[in-house]
Amino acid sequence: MSQLLPVAPLPVDVPIRMGTRVVLDEQAKFLDRDLLCGGSPWRLLRLPGGSKIVAERWVGGGDVRAGEERFARTLVQQGLLHPLFRNEVSVDDVDVIVPVYDDAASLTTVLTSLAGLHLTVVDDGSRDALSIERAARSRRANLIRLEENAGPAAARNAGVRATVRPFIWFIDVDVELDSPVDVLSRLLAHMDDPLESAVAPRVRGGAGTSVRDRFEQRFSPLDMGPRNGLVVPGGAVPYVPSACLLVRRASLGSGFDERLRVGEDVDLVWRLHDQGWLVRYVPDVVVTHRARDNWIDWWRQRVRYGESASALSKRHGTRLAPFRADAWTIATWVTALVGKPMVGLRIIDAARDQLRNRMLETTDNADKVAGELVGRGMVRAGGPMARAAVRTFGLVILLGAVHPKVRRRALVLFAVGTAWRWRATRLHVADIPIALVDDAAYGVGVVRGAIRSRTFGALKPNITKSTLGLRNVLGLKPGAGGAA
C-alpha cells in the first residue's frame, strides 16, 4: 500500500508567536563574537547583527518579542531553541489507540489507568478474542478486531481509520502510566506548534527485582536518554518508539508502513521528518515499559530489532549505517588503535590549521574556535564509533582477538565499545554479561536481516567526504610535489 504523508507547512509561514516562552538548548554554546554551535544534528551558525544578543537572552528561558518571531522559528527548526507552549488543547480532542495481541490482563491494566479518555482497542487477530472483547467492553473502549494477525503497524492504522479526533495517542498494552491525563496534557502542550507532528515521552524499563528487570531500567531499548530535543536522523535523538506516541492526525496520512512488523515506528518518524514535520522528544515526561517475561523472548526481541535494520536501510539508505564519519576521523582513531598515535595527532593538527586559516578574517579568536570544532568533530567521535562497532560487529571483533597479532587491539576496541554504554550511568557488575548478550543479539539480527534481504546497508559505515586533503596532512604547500 502507498505510504504517503502530507507535506508540513513552510516554517516561514508559521513563525513562533510573540509572547511564547522559549529556552536555548542547554548544550548550545557561543563561540567567538557571533558564532553559535549545537543543535540536532550538530551545526555551527553565524548570528548576524543583534541576533546573538537575542539568543543570549533566551539562555535559561525568555519570551519571544516583536520582530523575533522568525528568528525563533529558525532556531527551533535547528534544534537550538525549545518553545515552552501553554497547553491549549483539550484531552477531548484525543483518540487513544491501544493495539493488542493475546494479552487481556495487560489490556485490562492499561485501560483501567486510561479511564475517562476516548479509548479504541484494536485486537490484532488474538487467538482468545473473547477475553480481549471482555476487557475492552468492561472498560467502555471501542473495539476493532482484525481476523488475522497483521502486525502492530496494521493494527494502529486500523485504529486511525476508525477514529476522527485531531490527535491520536498510540499506547502499547505493556506501557505503564502513573498519571495518564498529566502525561497527555504535557505532551499535548507541544502540539500548539503547527509544525509539531508527533511528541514522545521517555520510555524507561518497568519496575522489577530480577537482574534482567534492573538492566532494562537502565538500558531499555526504548529509552532514548535524558536529552530533550527534536528527533532527527543522525541527531542526538535519531528516533522514538511508538510504544507511547502522540501524533497529529493531519500529518499522519496513510500512517505506518504495514509491510514492516518491526521498525515501523522508526520508518514513520523519519518519513514525517522528510516531509518537513517536527517530531519532539520530551524526556521530562516518563512512562515505563515492561521487559520481556523470559530470557528467550528477551533475546528474540533484540534479534528482531537488529533484523529490522536491513528493511529500514532499503527505505532510508545510509541512515542505518553502523556509524557515520569522514575518512580522516576514522584514520585518526584507527592509527591510535594500532599504536601510531602520532599519525592521528598530525591529522588533528592539519584539520585545526585548515579550519583556522579559513576563519582568520571572520573570527576574532580563530585558534580557539578551530580547536573547539576539530576537537568535537574528531576527538569526541572515538567513543561513539567504538560503541557502534561493538554493537554491530562485536562477535567479529572477538573472533579477531583469537589471532595473536591483533588480539590486544581487538580487545581494546571491544572493551571501549562495551564500556561506552556506562558513560553516563553507574556501572553494575551484573549488567556486564547482559550487556554483552544484548549487543550479540542485535549484531546477530543485523547480519541475519542483511543475508535474508540481500541488503547490506546496515553493515556498511557511512564514510563522508572531508575538505581536508592529503596535502594538508603532509604539510605540503599548494603546488608542491608536482601536479595533482
Phi, psi and omega in degrees: 000150180289134181248078184261138176238142178291153178282139180288157173302153178290135181306324182295337181273349181228067177298158177292129186298143175300137181095347178292134177277134182227160177220135178291141180305136185296340180260004174289147185219135177273132178238131176058203190281331185213029180248137176230129179238156181137208178086185182215113353296165183300141179208169178238123180243141171260121184265113183281157173055229182270013182298324180295321179298319179295314181298322178295327179293336181272358175294124182083353177115139178189169181266151174279121181263171179303133180089352182255001189298316182285326176296319178298318179299320179300314181290327176296316180297332181273356182079013181266347184222138182242120177283143178246082185283152170276142182284108179246015180250136182275146176295343176289351177268012186239130168261128177263124182245124182239105175281146182212148174220107175051051175212067184295326181296312179294324179298316178301318181297312184289324178292324177299318181290336183264014183305138179098347178262168180276105191254136173229122178258133176246110177278111185273061176070036180300145178289324177258072185295329183295319179296320178295317180298317180298316181297318181292313183295322182294339179252016176057039177260143172292143183237132173239134180241130171265129186293330178236148179292117185247355179101162184297327179297312180295322180296315180295318179298322178297321177295321178297315182295335183267002182235169188224348186291156189290344178232145183235130179246107177275128179224128176280156185292337181264019174266139179243133181233123180290320181220083186303319182295320177295316178301312181297317181298320181290325176288320181298330181304326182288341180284000174292343174273118182299342180271351179284121178263320185214149179224135182232140173276179172280133180249107181258164177294147182284171180291150179177164184250348181284164179296328178292318179297316181294324176296317180297326179297328180264331188224043176300137179294346179266353182274115182265014171093182188267357186273123177285146175158186178285150175267114186222131175306128181084358181268186180297326174241095188282339179197170173225151179281161179266009179302327176211098189219124176264130186229142173280121184303321184297341181264350194277336178055230180276001169084212183290152176279111186287352176283346180259122175265341174225143180084006181294333178286320176300314180301314181297314181300318181289325177291323175299315178300317182295336179269007175093001179280155174261137172240129187242141177251127185238086185289346176292339175263121188237132169236170180238158183225126184291138178287165176298151189285339182213168186294324181296313179295324178298314178298315181298322178300313181295320178297318181296323176300318178294320180297328182294339183300322182290317178297322178290326181294332176296327183268329190234012170056230189289355176297338181263007178300147179304320174202164183232126179196159176278164187299325183287326176295316177298316180298322179302314184279329176294317179295325176294320181294325181271009174089020178239060186296334181296329177295315178297320178296325177295320178296317179298316179298318181295318179295320179295316180296317181298315181292321179299316181296326180288338186254001185303319186277344185243000184228136181292318183236076185296325180298312181296315182296315180297319178297319179296314185289317179292321178300318179292317186288322185257306187295318184280357180277343186300309182300308179300323179293318178297319179297315181296321180296316181290322181300320184263323188241023185305315181295323178294319179297318178294322176297323177297332180292347177294327181283126186298331183286336181243004186303308186298317181292320179296319181291324177296313179300316181295319181295316180294315181295327178284315183292336182300335178302329184261019185296334184237014180214162183288139179280127172247126185303324181295340180287334190300307180297325179293320179298320179295318179292322178303310179297319181298317181297316179297315180298319177300318180296319180298313181295315180299316179296322179295319181292316182294320183268351184055038177232121188247020179297329181283355179252352184256122175300148178267099182267114186266165179283157179227148175283348179282127181252170181298325179299321179297316182293322181279351179077024180273142175283156177306130180091348180286149175079017178092178182291144180286000000 
